[in-house]
Amino acid sequence: MNTIRVLPEKVASQIAAGEIIDRPASVLRELIDNSIDAEANRIVVKIEKGGKTLIRVTDNGLGMSRDDLLLCVERHATSKIETASDLYCVKSFGFRGEAIPSIASVSRMQIISRTKDQLSGHRLRIEGGKLIAIEETGAPTGTTVEAKSLFFNMPARRKFLRAIQTEKNHVLDVMVRAGLPFSRINFRLEDAGKTILNLAASNGPLTRLATLMGRDVAESIIEKKEKSEGLSVSVYLAPSEFARTRGDRLFVYINDRYVRDRLVTKAVMEGYGQRLMKGTYPQAVIFVEIDPSKVDVNVHPTKQEVRFHDGRSIFRTIVSTVEKAFPRSTHTFTTPAHGNENFSQQKFAASVSEPAWRYSQGDGLTPHPTEPDMEKGSLVQEGPQPIGQLGGTYILCQTKDGLLMVDQHAAHERIVYEHLKKDFQTSQIAVQILLVPYKLELSLKEKNTVLKKMDQLSHYGIELEHFGGNTFLLRAVPALLENVEWNSFITELIAELGEDKTDEIRFLDKTLKVMACHGAIRAGHALTQNEMSHLLEQLEEMDLPTNCPHGRPILKHLTFYEIEKMFKRVV
């Protein structure tokens, strides 16, 4: 008796559906792809109970004839490709001919469609993969696909659907991601008759970004475009202060197709570099336009994974584009933190609820009324003016456009880090011989690590001598490190030596960060006026004066407008 048998078509369809359709959001993603391929400029989605009981997608695209309606529910029937070679140059979003039959096999589906040259349309009804009827009906140009009772014939799969609100959030996420690159298309989402998302057609993605990410983020977005042979990269980046602990606001598009790609994500993170704290992700949108023949989209049934023929070139271009979006010369002390926060001085002065005042620098008590249209920049001279310390930790500076707060430890950490890095690159690390060697007692594990890495530590300017047992003598350290708690420093450095399994460059960077952190002035350390001024002058010369080596922000800027608003001096 044979044990191998051919599965019935119905079972095969349900197995195929399981690979493509796992929740209502998956249905919506496939239907929106079809609407975009049909050249629609208006897509309306209606759901009920998070899409469990109803998903209806209506577009004003090209529509389908009666024969096309009958064919679209057949497996592997598609208008997007004809031969196997077409798979290597896919320009459409759908191409396998599996989405509609897969949805039809696990729901009660109805499709109404009419082409522009037809007087009437047709309605097709199919239930659990079985054709019920096809009939003529009145309909506008375009297509409406309705899927009811998802997984009604697969109770085990239906049982794994999440709560209504969870499924609704996934549906909303699909709409958001689909709408970002297609600003020319009006997207609307309705839940039980109530509109919960309406993305009006616009001229570019910036307007849509304000809806999706919030106005504060959109106003701070930095835009950069880069082109090379056969490749175009456009990035919309939010400053690191808007970073999140999840990567849910990092949108990546390859030829306007939303994808989840580790290579591109890693490139974006690399481009941000030390502007990001460990464990955080930026809010960013990355558009990559590439020759379709150089990217394979036929990798996964959901079409959200791709493979590049030249991934290294893609990686380098994205890293370069992101890095260039953040210029090395940031004019830290003369520009607001948010680049797009550009208020008119006249408008600002007119909004103040009382005449503007200028205070003399003598006793600080004598007010002098000024003309309403006087520019704020005339109140103080160019550059930061340290006016004191807050809690022995933050340097307060008056600038021409407001108040600047500087974290003195983070600022000095950045300075020490970059000096150490430059010294190491030129092989000119200044070493300080300790007059009295510092005695260290290590654990057995730490001892074994140090004995293996003794030469490497010496290369970094740290000379340790084994004194017997678990005892070591610290005889020399980099001259930049002052007032360091050596036991804590060496312990942390050894931990990096023992755990790090990456390349030499990455390990060196981690080592320099540890050195810089322990070598920088601490919070609570009192500074004189000259010391504060000198620290700020050094910081301004750094390649990245806005963040410490670990990604923490160094400074916070408050404009006069924000301060006036806090004190209700603007109306």
Secondary structure, DSSP 8 states (H G I E B T S, - for coil): --------HHHHHHHHHHHH-SSHHHHHHHHHHHHHHTT-SEEEEEEEGGGTSEEEEEE-S----HHHHHHHTSTT--SS--SGGGGGG--SS--SS-HHHHHHHTSEEEEEEE-TT-SSEEEEEEETTEEEEEEEE---SEEEEEEESTTTT-HHHHHT---HHHHHHHHHHHHHHHHSS-TTSEEEEEETTEEEEEE---SSHHHHHHHHH-HHHHHH-EEEEEEETTEEEEEEE--GGG-BSSSTTEEEEETTEE---HHHHHHHHHHHGGGS-TT-B--EEEEEEE-GGGEE-TTSTTS---EETTHHHHHHHHHHHHHHHS-S---TTTS-SSTT----HHHHHHHBSS--EEE-TTTS--EEE--TT--GGGGS-SS-EEEEEETTTEEEEEETTEEEEEEHHHHHHHHHHHHHHHHHHTT---EEEEEEEEEEE--HHHHHHHHHHHHHHHHTT-EEEEEETTEEEEEEEETT--S--HHHHHHHHHHHHHH--S-HHHHHHHHHHHHHHHHS--TT----HHHHHHHHHHHHTSS-TTB-TTS-B-EEEEEHHHHHHHTT-B-
